[in-house]
Amino acid sequence: MEQKTKFQYSYFIYPYVIAEEKYEKYLARMLKKPNCQLKVFEKEKDFGIYRFFLPQVRDYLFWSFGIPKGKMKDLYDLPEETRAAVLAKYPCNIFTYDLPEVMQGKVVDQDGIFFDIRKIEIVCFQTGICFLVMKTTINGEDVSIDDVLNFNYKFREIHSELSGLKQYENIKIQSGMLKDVKQFTDLLKEIAGENTGAKDLNIDTERFITYTYACLGQEDWKPENRENLEREFYKLVQVLPANAQTNFEKKTEKEKEELNSMLFGFSKASTVLLTSDRETDNFTKVPHIYETEYLYAYLFSLYKKYYLRKLNRDFQNGQDFEKIKKKFLKFTQDIWIQEITNDEIGDSLCEHWEEKLGSQKAFLELKNKYDILYKDCNIEKTRKTIRIIAVLMLLIIGMLFLH
């Protein structure tokens, strides 16, 4: 039985890195673009986000919550270069990249999958680690899970050099603004540049990270359909095509009672929430929370992973230890030890992301390197101190003999 979605969307996330010394100029360049606007968060308008995040992380991600409206007007009155200098002092800046119209496209396939690019946001951290975040929806009333699977699988590699080599994976974008894949990759380059910084950090720049929501009819959640549901869910999480042969193993346990209506899935390159339309919230309230509070929490988790990688590279490159030490301690104090939310589901999601992304392991490895370098540095300082004291003692003894 083909599983039809009641509601669906997929976000595609593209990480890129701007050199820290060029970050302010990058902000100025984005501010000069007429279709790029700083996203301002307000307590009334964005109450869900304000309530979800605990104060320390909220101030880190959404500094505009704490700025009076009059002060924000003063900021907009400044020239772009001056405004960029002010923004560069904040830990995180978020921009909306306005589209002249809803961009429509088509995945070339036997039947064809038409889709819209609904919005684009740019999330930039002070360290130069940034994310281009794009929301897409598949058009049509009878969108199946197979459509979502094939679309995610194909579209996430639209920026890959390999995508053009396989005709069945090629994507043609049909709109007034973006007519083909090359124009789309040109848009990525316009926003992210050559992105050599991401390659230096061993970040995959040829495949998007996927973040998907799909709501299915409650009939698909019945016990007799459970195996098929979990099989499709597994493919979504692994970003596989509909016809993929998987190593999914049939679960032996079967529940007699009605199954729950929400499944979260995680991998290193994707997050998926699959729900049932049995609950009204699953096609009204939950999709909004998933693409606001949860999405920003996910981006924060991705940022921590990549910044740990950046710090590790600095250690390996033998940069000035005192400078690296300052960055590492600031990261630990401002980010790593901070709780993100008191929301039960949100807190559980953050734990799963840290586990899948390997952030905890990366932090411990980095801390071990830091401890070794710190001890070596202290030993060297002690040696220098002993040498200085020895020289002073010799001078004092010499002066005593002279007298």
MIBA-716225 format. One record per residue: residue in one letter; x negated, y, z negated of N, C-alpha, C in turn. Coordinates in steps of 0.1 Angstrom, whole numbers, always signed. Atoms other than C-alpha are relative to their C-alpha. Layout:
<pts>
- A,X,Y,Z,X,Y,Z,X,Y,Z
...
</pts>
This chain:
<pts>
- M,-8,-12,+0,+0,+0,+0,-9,+13,+0
- E,+8,-12,+0,-14,+34,+10,+4,+9,-11
- Q,-2,-8,+12,-18,+57,-19,+1,+15,+5
- K,-2,-14,-4,-4,+92,-12,-2,+9,-11
- T,+2,-9,+10,-15,+122,-31,+12,+10,-1
- K,-10,-10,+2,+9,+147,-46,-6,+14,-1
- F,+8,-12,+1,-18,+173,-51,-14,-3,+0
- Q,+14,+3,-1,-55,+175,-43,-8,+12,+3
- Y,+10,-10,-5,-85,+197,-39,-14,-6,-4
- S,+14,+4,+2,-123,+192,-38,-8,+13,+0
- Y,+10,-11,+1,-150,+217,-49,-13,-6,+5
- F,+14,+4,-4,-184,+214,-32,-10,+10,-6
- I,+10,-9,+7,-213,+228,-52,-14,-2,+6
- Y,+13,+0,-6,-246,+238,-36,-9,+8,-9
- P,+10,-7,+9,-275,+246,-60,-11,+6,+8
- Y,+11,-6,-7,-301,+270,-49,-8,+9,-11
- V,+8,-6,+10,-330,+288,-66,-7,+13,+6
- I,+7,-12,-4,-342,+324,-63,-12,+3,-9
- A,+12,-2,+8,-377,+333,-75,+4,+11,-10
- E,-4,-9,+11,-373,+351,-109,-4,+15,+4
- E,+4,-13,-3,-393,+381,-96,+8,+7,+11
- K,-9,-5,-11,-369,+385,-67,+15,+0,-4
- Y,-14,+1,+4,-337,+380,-87,+7,+13,+1
- E,-7,-13,+0,-329,+417,-91,+3,+4,+14
- K,-2,-4,-14,-334,+424,-54,+11,-9,+6
- Y,-10,+9,-6,-312,+393,-46,+14,+6,-5
- L,-12,-6,+5,-284,+408,-68,+4,+12,+8
- A,-3,-12,-8,-287,+441,-50,+5,-3,+14
- R,-5,+4,-13,-284,+424,-17,+14,-6,+1
- M,-13,+5,+0,-253,+406,-27,+10,+11,-3
- L,-9,-12,+3,-237,+438,-41,+2,+8,+12
- K,-1,-9,-13,-243,+455,-7,+10,-7,+10
- K,-9,+7,-10,-222,+428,+11,+15,+4,-3
- P,-14,-5,+2,-186,+442,+15,+9,-11,-5
- N,-9,+11,+4,-171,+407,+10,-5,-7,-12
- C,+5,+6,+13,-191,+399,-22,+3,+10,-11
- Q,-4,-8,+11,-177,+412,-54,-3,-6,-14
- L,+2,+5,+14,-187,+409,-91,+13,-5,-6
- K,-12,+5,+6,-162,+388,-109,+1,+4,-15
- V,-1,-5,+14,-150,+405,-141,+11,-8,-7
- F,-9,+8,+8,-134,+384,-168,+6,+9,-11
- E,-8,-7,+10,-107,+399,-191,+8,-9,-9
- K,-6,+8,+10,-92,+385,-222,+14,-4,+4
- E,-14,+3,-4,-56,+388,-210,+1,-9,+12
- K,-1,+6,-13,-61,+377,-175,-7,-14,+0
- D,+7,+13,+0,-86,+348,-183,+0,-5,-14
- F,-1,+4,+14,-73,+339,-217,-4,-15,-2
- G,+4,+14,+1,-78,+301,-211,-15,-1,-1
- I,+15,+1,+0,-115,+306,-204,-5,+6,-14
- Y,+4,-7,+13,-118,+330,-234,+2,-9,-12
- R,-3,+9,+12,-102,+305,-258,-8,-13,+1
- F,+7,+13,-1,-120,+274,-244,-15,+1,-5
- F,+14,+0,+3,-156,+285,-248,-3,+7,-14
- L,+4,-6,+13,-172,+292,-282,-8,+13,+2
- P,+6,-13,-3,-186,+327,-287,-14,+1,+6
- Q,+14,-1,-5,-223,+321,-281,-1,-3,+15
- V,+1,+4,-14,-218,+303,-248,+9,+9,+9
- R,-9,-10,-7,-189,+326,-238,-7,+13,+3
- D,+7,-12,-2,-211,+356,-242,-11,-2,+11
- Y,+11,+4,-9,-239,+338,-222,+6,+0,+15
- L,-6,+2,-14,-216,+329,-192,+8,+12,+5
- F,-10,-10,-4,-190,+357,-192,-2,+13,-8
- W,+3,-12,+8,-206,+389,-206,+11,+10,+1
- S,-10,-10,-3,-178,+410,-191,+12,+0,-10
- F,-10,+0,+10,-154,+398,-218,-2,+11,-11
- G,+3,-10,+11,-172,+421,-243,-2,+14,+5
- I,+2,-14,-5,-173,+452,-221,+13,+7,+2
- P,-13,-8,-2,-145,+478,-223,+2,+4,+14
- K,-3,-3,-14,-128,+486,-191,-6,+13,+5
- G,+6,-13,-4,-141,+522,-191,-15,-2,+3
- K,+14,+2,-2,-177,+509,-193,-2,-8,+13
- M,+2,+8,-12,-171,+485,-164,+2,+10,+12
- K,-2,-10,-11,-159,+515,-143,-13,+8,+2
- D,+13,-7,+0,-192,+533,-152,-10,-8,+8
- L,+9,+9,-7,-210,+502,-139,+2,+1,+15
- Y,-3,+0,-14,-192,+503,-106,-4,+13,+7
- D,+3,-13,-6,-200,+540,-101,-15,+1,+3
- L,+15,+0,-2,-238,+532,-101,-3,-4,+14
- P,+4,+5,-13,-257,+527,-68,-3,-15,-2
- E,+2,+14,+1,-262,+491,-59,-13,-4,-7
- E,+13,+4,+6,-299,+490,-69,+0,+1,-15
- T,-1,-3,+14,-292,+505,-103,+9,-10,-7
- R,-10,+10,+5,-262,+482,-108,-7,-14,-1
- A,+7,+13,+0,-284,+452,-99,-9,-1,-11
- A,+10,+0,+12,-310,+462,-125,+7,-2,-13
- V,-8,+3,+12,-282,+463,-151,+4,-14,-1
- L,-5,+14,+0,-268,+430,-141,-11,-10,-2
- A,+11,+10,+2,-302,+413,-140,-4,-2,-14
- K,+3,+2,+15,-304,+418,-178,+9,-9,-7
- Y,-9,+9,+5,-274,+396,-183,-3,-14,+3
- P,+4,+14,-3,-279,+358,-186,+7,-6,+12
- C,-7,+6,-11,-253,+350,-159,+10,+10,+6
- N,-9,-9,-8,-234,+368,-131,+7,-9,+9
- I,-9,+8,-9,-205,+354,-111,+6,+9,+10
- F,-6,-8,-11,-194,+367,-77,+10,-7,+7
- T,-9,+6,-9,-165,+361,-55,-4,+4,+14
- Y,+4,-3,-14,-173,+358,-18,+13,-1,+8
- D,-13,-1,-7,-141,+370,-1,+0,-5,+14
- L,-1,+4,-14,-130,+353,+31,+11,+9,+7
- P,-9,-9,-7,-112,+374,+57,+14,-7,+2
- E,-12,+7,-1,-86,+346,+59,-3,-14,-6
- V,+2,+14,+4,-81,+310,+47,-7,-7,+12
- M,+8,+6,-11,-108,+292,+67,+6,-14,+3
- Q,-5,+13,-3,-93,+262,+85,-10,-8,+8
- G,+9,+9,-7,-113,+232,+98,+6,-13,+2
- K,-4,+14,-3,-111,+197,+110,-12,-9,+0
- V,+10,+11,+0,-131,+166,+103,+3,-8,+12
- V,-2,+8,-12,-135,+149,+136,+1,-15,-3
- D,-2,+14,+4,-121,+114,+131,+10,-6,+10
- Q,-10,+6,-9,-98,+90,+149,+13,+7,-1
- D,-12,-7,+2,-68,+107,+134,-2,+15,-2
- G,+3,-14,+3,-84,+139,+123,+4,+4,-14
- I,-3,-5,+13,-85,+155,+89,-1,+15,+0
- F,+1,-14,+1,-76,+192,+87,-1,+5,-14
- F,+2,-4,+13,-87,+212,+58,-1,+16,-1
- D,+2,-15,+2,-88,+248,+44,-11,+2,-10
- I,+10,-5,+10,-117,+265,+26,+7,+12,-7
- R,-9,-9,+7,-97,+283,-1,-8,+12,-6
- K,+8,-11,+6,-124,+303,-19,-14,-4,-2
- I,+14,+2,+2,-161,+307,-25,-4,+9,-12
- E,+6,-8,+11,-178,+318,-58,-15,-3,+0
- I,+15,+1,+2,-215,+324,-65,-3,+2,-14
- V,+3,-1,+14,-227,+317,-100,-16,+1,-1
- C,+14,-2,+1,-262,+331,-107,-5,+2,-14
- F,+6,-1,+13,-283,+327,-138,-13,+8,+1
- Q,+11,-9,+1,-310,+351,-149,-14,-6,+4
- T,+13,+8,-3,-337,+324,-144,-1,-2,+15
- G,+1,+2,-15,-329,+324,-106,+7,-13,+5
- I,-8,+12,-4,-309,+291,-107,+14,+4,+3
- C,-13,-5,-5,-277,+297,-87,+8,-12,+6
- F,-9,+9,-6,-247,+278,-74,+10,+6,+9
- L,-11,-4,-9,-225,+283,-44,+11,-10,-2
- V,-11,+9,+3,-191,+269,-53,+12,+2,+9
- M,-10,-2,-11,-165,+263,-26,+12,-10,-2
- K,-12,+8,+2,-129,+251,-30,+6,-4,+14
- T,-7,+4,-12,-113,+230,-2,+12,-8,-3
- T,-12,+8,+1,-79,+214,+3,+3,-6,+13
- I,-4,+6,-12,-68,+189,+29,+14,+4,+3
- N,-14,-4,-4,-38,+200,+49,+9,-12,+3
- G,-10,+11,-3,-6,+180,+54,+8,-4,-12
- E,-9,+4,+11,+22,+166,+34,-3,-14,-4
- D,+2,+14,+3,+11,+130,+35,-16,-3,+0
- V,+14,+1,+2,-25,+133,+24,-3,-13,-9
- S,+3,+12,+8,-38,+99,+12,-13,+0,-7
- I,+13,+1,+7,-66,+89,-11,-11,-3,+10
- D,+9,+3,-10,-83,+75,+20,-5,+13,+7
- D,+3,-13,-6,-82,+110,+35,-10,+8,-9
- V,+9,-7,+9,-98,+125,+4,-14,-7,+0
- L,+13,+8,+0,-125,+97,+3,-8,+4,+13
- N,+7,-2,-13,-134,+102,+40,-5,+15,+1
- F,+4,-14,+0,-134,+140,+37,-11,+3,-9
- N,+11,-3,+9,-156,+142,+6,-13,-6,+5
- Y,+12,+7,-5,-180,+117,+21,-6,+7,+11
- K,+5,-6,-11,-183,+135,+53,-4,+15,-2
- F,+2,-14,+2,-181,+171,+42,-12,+3,-9
- R,+11,-3,+9,-207,+168,+14,-14,+0,+7
- E,+13,+1,-8,-234,+161,+41,+0,+9,+12
- I,-1,-9,-11,-224,+189,+64,-13,+8,+2
- H,+13,-7,-1,-257,+206,+56,-12,-9,+2
- S,+10,+9,-2,-277,+175,+61,-5,+0,+15
- E,+5,+2,-13,-300,+171,+91,+5,-12,+7
- L,-4,+13,-5,-287,+136,+95,+15,+1,+5
- S,-15,+0,-4,-250,+147,+99,+2,+2,+15
- G,-1,-3,-14,-256,+159,+134,-4,-12,+9
- L,+4,+12,-7,-271,+125,+144,+11,-11,+1
- K,-10,+10,+0,-240,+105,+137,+14,+7,+4
- Q,-12,-7,-5,-210,+116,+158,+12,-2,-9
- Y,-11,+2,+8,-185,+100,+135,+0,+7,-13
- E,+0,-8,+12,-197,+121,+106,-1,+15,+3
- N,+1,-15,-4,-199,+154,+125,+13,+7,-4
- I,-11,-8,+4,-176,+181,+113,+1,+13,+9
- K,-2,-12,-7,-161,+208,+135,+9,+9,-8
- I,-8,-10,+8,-149,+239,+117,+7,+9,+10
- Q,-8,-7,-10,-121,+256,+137,+6,+12,-7
- S,-6,-12,+5,-115,+292,+127,-7,+12,+7
- G,+5,-12,-6,-121,+327,+138,-14,+4,-6
- M,+13,-4,+7,-150,+331,+113,-11,-11,+2
- L,+10,+11,-1,-167,+297,+114,+5,-10,+10
- K,-5,+9,-10,-163,+278,+146,-7,-13,+1
- D,+6,+13,+0,-188,+250,+141,-9,-1,-12
- V,+8,+3,+11,-212,+234,+117,-12,+10,-2
- K,+12,-9,+0,-241,+257,+127,+4,+13,-7
- Q,-4,-13,+6,-221,+288,+117,+2,-2,-15
- F,-1,+2,+14,-213,+272,+84,-13,-1,-7
- T,+13,+0,+6,-249,+264,+77,-7,+14,+0
- D,+5,-14,+0,-257,+300,+87,+5,+7,-12
- L,-6,-6,+12,-233,+311,+59,-7,-4,-12
- L,+7,+5,+12,-251,+289,+34,-14,+7,-1
- K,+13,-6,+0,-284,+304,+45,+1,+15,-3
- E,-3,-14,+3,-270,+339,+43,+0,+3,-15
- I,-2,-2,+14,-261,+334,+7,-12,-6,-8
- A,+10,+7,+8,-288,+310,-5,-15,+2,+5
- G,+13,-1,-6,-317,+318,+18,-6,-13,+4
- E,+6,+13,-5,-342,+291,+28,+0,-11,-11
- N,-2,+9,+11,-338,+276,-7,-12,-9,-2
- T,+12,+8,+3,-374,+264,-10,-2,-2,-15
- G,+1,+2,+14,-372,+269,-47,+7,-12,-5
- A,-7,+12,+4,-346,+241,-51,-8,-12,+4
- K,+8,+11,-4,-369,+218,-31,-12,-2,-9
- D,+12,+1,+9,-398,+226,-54,+5,-7,-13
- L,-5,+7,+12,-376,+214,-83,+6,-14,+3
- N,-6,+14,-4,-366,+182,-64,+15,+0,-1
- I,-15,-1,+0,-330,+193,-61,+4,-4,+14
- D,-5,+4,-13,-311,+176,-32,+7,+12,+6
- T,-6,-12,-7,-303,+205,-8,+8,-4,+12
- E,-7,+5,-12,-287,+183,+19,+13,-5,-3
- R,-14,+6,+4,-257,+170,+0,+6,+9,-11
- F,-7,-7,+10,-232,+190,-19,+3,-9,-12
- I,-6,+7,+12,-222,+180,-55,+15,+1,+2
- T,-15,+0,-2,-185,+171,-54,+7,+0,-14
- Y,-8,-2,+12,-159,+180,-80,+15,-1,+4
- T,-13,+3,-7,-125,+165,-71,+11,-2,-10
- Y,-13,+3,+7,-89,+165,-84,+10,-6,+9
- A,-10,+7,-8,-62,+142,-71,+11,-5,-9
- C,-12,+5,+7,-27,+135,-84,+8,-9,+9
- L,-7,+10,-8,-10,+103,-73,+14,-2,-6
- G,-13,+3,+5,+26,+91,-76,-1,-11,-11
- Q,+1,+8,+11,+33,+72,-108,+1,-15,+3
- E,-1,+14,-4,+41,+40,-89,-14,-6,+2
- D,+14,+5,-2,+3,+37,-81,-7,-3,-13
- W,+6,+3,+13,-4,+35,-118,+6,-12,-7
- K,-6,+12,+6,+18,+4,-125,-11,-11,-1
- P,+10,+11,+3,-1,-26,-139,-3,-8,+13
- E,+2,+9,-11,+3,-46,-107,-9,+8,+11
- N,+8,-8,-10,-14,-17,-87,-14,+4,-6
- R,+12,-5,+7,-42,-12,-113,-13,-3,+7
- E,+13,+3,-6,-70,-30,-95,-2,+8,+12
- N,+2,-8,-12,-64,-11,-62,-3,+14,-4
- L,+2,-14,+4,-62,+22,-81,-15,+2,-5
- E,+14,-2,+5,-95,+16,-99,-11,-2,+11
- R,+10,+1,-11,-112,+5,-67,-1,+13,+7
- E,+1,-13,-7,-103,+37,-50,-6,+11,-9
- F,+6,-10,+9,-112,+57,-81,-15,-2,+0
- Y,+14,+3,+0,-146,+40,-81,-7,+6,+13
- K,+6,-6,-12,-152,+51,-45,+0,+15,+0
- L,+0,-15,+1,-142,+87,-53,-12,+4,-9
- V,+11,-4,+9,-167,+88,-82,-13,-2,+7
- Q,+13,+2,-7,-195,+74,-60,-1,+7,+14
- V,-1,-8,-13,-184,+96,-30,-3,-10,+12
- L,+1,+10,-10,-180,+66,-7,+12,+2,+10
- P,-11,-1,-9,-159,+64,+25,+11,-10,-3
- A,-11,+9,+4,-125,+46,+24,-3,-14,+4
- N,+2,+14,-5,-138,+15,+43,-13,-6,-6
- A,+12,+5,+6,-169,+11,+21,+2,-13,-8
- Q,+0,+13,+8,-176,-24,+7,-8,+3,-13
- T,+6,-4,+13,-183,-19,-30,-3,-12,-8
- N,+2,+11,+9,-196,-40,-58,+9,+1,-12
- F,-10,-1,+11,-166,-31,-79,+5,-14,-4
- E,-5,+13,+5,-156,-60,-101,+14,+1,-6
- K,-14,+0,+5,-121,-69,-109,+0,-1,-15
- K,-1,+1,+15,-112,-63,-146,+9,-11,-4
- T,-8,+11,+4,-99,-93,-164,+11,+4,-9
- E,-10,-4,+10,-80,-75,-191,+12,+7,+7
- K,-12,-7,-5,-44,-64,-182,+8,+4,-12
- E,-9,-5,+11,-23,-42,-204,+15,-2,+4
- K,-15,+2,-3,+14,-50,-206,+7,+13,-1
- E,-7,-13,+1,+23,-15,-217,-3,+9,+12
- E,+2,-9,-11,+25,+14,-192,-14,+6,-1
- L,+13,-5,+0,-9,+26,-182,+0,+15,-2
- N,+1,-14,+2,-22,+61,-191,+0,+7,+14
- S,-2,-8,-12,-19,+89,-165,-12,+9,+4
- M,+11,-8,-3,-54,+103,-164,-13,-8,-1
- L,+13,+7,+0,-88,+90,-154,-11,+10,+4
- F,+12,-8,-3,-121,+109,-155,-11,-9,+5
- G,+11,+7,-5,-151,+97,-136,-12,+8,+2
- F,+12,-7,-1,-187,+107,-135,-11,-7,+7
- S,+12,+5,-5,-218,+102,-115,-10,+11,+1
- K,+10,-10,+0,-250,+121,-110,+4,+11,+10
- A,-3,-9,-11,-235,+138,-79,+15,+4,+1
- S,-14,-3,-1,-198,+140,-87,+7,-1,-13
- T,-10,+1,+11,-170,+145,-112,+14,-1,+7
- V,-13,+2,-6,-135,+132,-105,+11,-1,-11
- L,-12,+2,+9,-101,+136,-123,+11,-5,+9
- L,-11,+6,-7,-74,+113,-110,+12,-1,-10
- T,-11,-1,+9,-39,+118,-125,+13,-6,+6
- S,-13,+4,-5,-3,+106,-122,+10,+11,-1
- D,-11,-11,+0,+27,+128,-114,+11,-3,-10
- R,-9,+3,+11,+45,+111,-143,+1,+12,-9
- E,+0,-12,+9,+34,+141,-164,+0,+12,+9
- T,-1,-13,-7,+45,+175,-151,-13,+8,+0
- D,+13,-8,+1,+13,+191,-164,-10,-4,+10
- N,+10,+4,-8,-7,+170,-141,+0,+6,+14
- F,+0,-8,-13,+4,+190,-110,+3,+14,-2
- T,-2,-14,+3,+9,+223,-128,-12,+6,-8
- K,+10,-6,+9,-13,+231,-158,-14,-6,+1
- V,+13,+6,+1,-41,+205,-157,-9,+3,+12
- P,+9,-4,-11,-53,+213,-121,-7,+14,-2
- H,+6,-13,+3,-58,+249,-132,-11,+0,-10
- I,+10,+1,+10,-77,+240,-163,-13,-7,+5
- Y,+12,+8,-5,-99,+215,-144,-9,+9,+9
- E,+8,-8,-10,-110,+242,-118,-4,+13,-6
- T,+5,-12,+7,-116,+269,-144,-9,-3,-12
- E,+8,+3,+12,-126,+260,-180,-10,-12,+3
- Y,+9,+12,-1,-139,+225,-171,-11,+2,+11
- L,+10,-2,-10,-156,+236,-139,-11,+8,-4
- Y,+10,-9,+5,-175,+264,-156,-9,-8,-10
- A,+7,+8,+9,-185,+240,-183,-10,-10,+7
- Y,+8,+9,-9,-198,+216,-156,-12,+7,+6
- L,+11,-8,-6,-218,+243,-139,-10,+3,-11
- F,+9,-2,+11,-233,+251,-173,-9,-12,-3
- S,+7,+12,+2,-243,+215,-177,-10,-3,+11
- L,+10,+1,-12,-259,+214,-142,-11,+10,-2
- Y,+10,-10,+2,-277,+246,-150,-11,-5,-11
- K,+9,+5,+10,-292,+231,-182,-10,-11,+6
- K,+8,+10,-6,-304,+201,-162,-11,+6,+9
- Y,+10,-6,-9,-321,+222,-135,-10,+9,-7
- Y,+9,-9,+7,-336,+247,-159,-11,-8,-8
- L,+10,+9,+6,-352,+218,-179,-10,-4,+10
- R,+9,+4,-10,-367,+207,-146,-9,+11,+4
- K,+8,-11,-2,-380,+242,-140,-11,+2,-10
- L,+9,-1,+11,-396,+244,-174,-11,-11,+1
- N,+10,+12,-1,-412,+209,-169,-10,+3,+11
- R,+10,-3,-10,-427,+221,-136,-10,+11,-4
- D,+9,-11,+6,-441,+252,-154,-11,-7,-9
- F,+9,+7,+8,-457,+228,-179,-11,-7,+8
- Q,+9,+8,-8,-472,+206,-152,-9,+9,+8
- N,+8,-9,-8,-485,+236,-132,-10,+7,-9
- G,+10,-6,+9,-505,+247,-163,+1,+15,-2
- Q,-2,-14,+2,-490,+281,-166,-3,+4,-15
- D,+4,-5,+13,-498,+303,-196,+9,-6,-11
- F,-8,+7,+10,-487,+283,-227,+9,+9,-8
- E,-8,-9,+8,-475,+312,-247,+12,+5,+7
- K,-12,-4,-9,-452,+323,-218,+10,-11,+1
- I,-9,+12,-1,-438,+288,-214,+6,-3,-14
- K,-5,+2,+14,-435,+285,-252,+12,+9,-3
- K,-11,-10,+2,-413,+316,-253,+12,-4,+7
- K,-11,+4,-8,-391,+304,-225,+7,-13,-6
- F,-5,+13,+6,-387,+269,-241,+8,+3,-13
- L,-7,-3,+13,-378,+283,-275,+13,+8,+2
- K,-12,-8,-3,-354,+308,-260,+11,-9,+5
- F,-10,+9,-6,-337,+280,-240,+6,-9,-11
- T,-4,+8,+11,-335,+258,-271,+10,+7,-9
- Q,-8,-7,+9,-320,+285,-293,+13,+5,+7
- D,-11,-6,-6,-297,+302,-268,+10,-9,+7
- I,-8,+9,-8,-285,+272,-249,+1,-14,-5
- W,+0,+14,+3,-295,+237,-259,+7,-3,-13
- I,-6,+4,+13,-284,+237,-296,+14,+6,-1
- Q,-13,-6,+1,-252,+257,-289,+11,-10,+4
- E,-12,+7,-4,-218,+239,-290,+7,+8,+11
- I,-7,-7,-11,-198,+248,-259,+14,+3,-3
- T,-15,-1,+2,-162,+242,-270,+4,-8,-12
- N,-6,+9,+10,-140,+229,-297,+12,-8,+6
- D,-10,+7,-7,-116,+216,-271,-4,-15,+1
- E,+3,+14,+1,-115,+178,-276,-4,-6,+14
- I,+3,+6,-13,-114,+168,-239,-12,+7,+6
- G,+12,-7,-6,-139,+195,-229,-13,-4,-7
- D,+11,+5,+7,-163,+184,-256,-5,-14,+5
- S,+3,+14,-5,-161,+148,-244,-6,+1,+14
- L,+5,-1,-13,-166,+159,-208,-15,+4,+0
- C,+14,-5,+1,-198,+178,-218,-10,-11,-4
- E,+9,+11,+4,-212,+147,-235,-2,-10,+12
- H,+2,+9,-12,-205,+126,-204,-9,+6,+10
- W,+8,-6,-10,-221,+151,-181,-15,+0,-4
- E,+13,+1,+5,-252,+153,-203,-6,-14,+2
- E,+5,+14,-2,-255,+115,-202,-3,-3,+14
- K,+2,+3,-14,-250,+112,-165,-11,+8,+7
- L,+10,-9,-6,-272,+141,-156,-14,-2,-6
- G,+13,+3,+6,-300,+128,-179,-6,+12,-7
- S,+5,-13,+6,-303,+162,-197,-7,-3,-13
- Q,+5,+3,+13,-309,+147,-231,-14,-6,+1
- K,+12,+6,-3,-337,+125,-218,-11,+10,+5
- A,+9,-10,-5,-352,+154,-199,-5,+10,-11
- F,+3,-9,+11,-351,+176,-230,-11,-6,-9
- L,+9,+7,+9,-369,+150,-252,-14,-1,+7
- E,+13,+1,-7,-396,+145,-225,-7,+13,+0
- L,+6,-13,+0,-401,+182,-223,-5,+4,-14
- K,+4,-3,+13,-402,+186,-260,-13,-7,-4
- N,+12,+7,+3,-429,+159,-263,-12,+7,+6
- K,+11,-7,-6,-450,+177,-238,-3,+13,-7
- Y,+1,-13,+8,-444,+210,-257,-8,-3,-13
- D,+7,+3,+13,-455,+194,-290,-14,-3,+2
- I,+14,+3,-2,-487,+180,-275,-8,+12,+4
- L,+7,-12,-4,-496,+213,-259,-1,+10,-12
- Y,+1,-8,+12,-487,+231,-291,-11,-4,-10
- K,+10,+5,+9,-509,+209,-312,-14,+3,+6
- D,+12,-3,-6,-537,+212,-287,-4,+15,-1
- C,+2,-15,+0,-533,+250,-286,-5,+4,-14
- N,+3,-3,+14,-534,+251,-324,-14,-5,-4
- I,+13,+6,+3,-564,+228,-326,-11,+9,+6
- E,+9,-9,-7,-582,+251,-301,-1,+13,-8
- K,+0,-12,+7,-572,+281,-321,-8,-2,-13
- T,+7,+3,+12,-585,+265,-353,-15,-1,+3
- R,+14,+0,-3,-618,+257,-336,-6,+14,+2
- K,+5,-13,-3,-621,+292,-324,-2,+8,-14
- T,+0,-7,+13,-613,+305,-360,-12,-5,-8
- I,+11,+6,+8,-639,+281,-375,-13,+6,+6
- R,+12,-5,-7,-665,+293,-349,-2,+15,-4
- I,+1,-14,+4,-657,+330,-357,-5,+1,-15
- I,+3,+0,+14,-659,+323,-395,-15,-4,-2
- A,+15,+4,+1,-693,+305,-390,-9,+11,+4
- V,+9,-11,-5,-707,+334,-370,+0,+11,-10
- L,+0,-11,+10,-695,+359,-396,-8,-4,-13
- M,+8,+4,+11,-710,+338,-424,-15,+1,+2
- L,+14,-1,-3,-743,+336,-406,-5,+15,+0
- L,+3,-14,+0,-742,+374,-401,-2,+5,-15
- I,+0,-4,+14,-734,+379,-438,-13,-5,-7
- I,+12,+6,+6,-762,+355,-449,-13,+7,+5
- G,+11,-8,-6,-786,+373,-425,-2,+13,-6
- M,+0,-13,+6,-777,+406,-439,-5,+0,-15
- L,+5,+1,+14,-783,+394,-475,-15,-2,+0
- F,+14,+2,+0,-817,+381,-466,-8,+12,+3
- L,+6,-12,-4,-826,+414,-450,-1,+10,-12
- H,+0,-9,+12,-817,+432,-482,-8,-5,-11
</pts>
